[in-house]
Amino acid sequence: IIKQRERIKRQTIEHQRLQHRKLAA
C-alpha cells in the first residue's frame, strides 16, 4: 500500500510539473 501511495504521489508531482511547463511555454 505504501509503495502504491508513493507511486501516485510521484505521478501527481510529474503531472503538476508538466502542467507548469505547459503554462510557462
KAKA-V879702 format. One record per pair of residues at least 6 apart in sequence whose ideal C-beta (glycine too) atoms are under 8 Angstrom apart, sorted by the first residue. I is the first residue (numbers start at 0). J is the second residue. If there is no record, write none. Layout:
# KAKA-V879702
i->I j->J
i->I j->J
This chain:
# KAKA-V879702
none
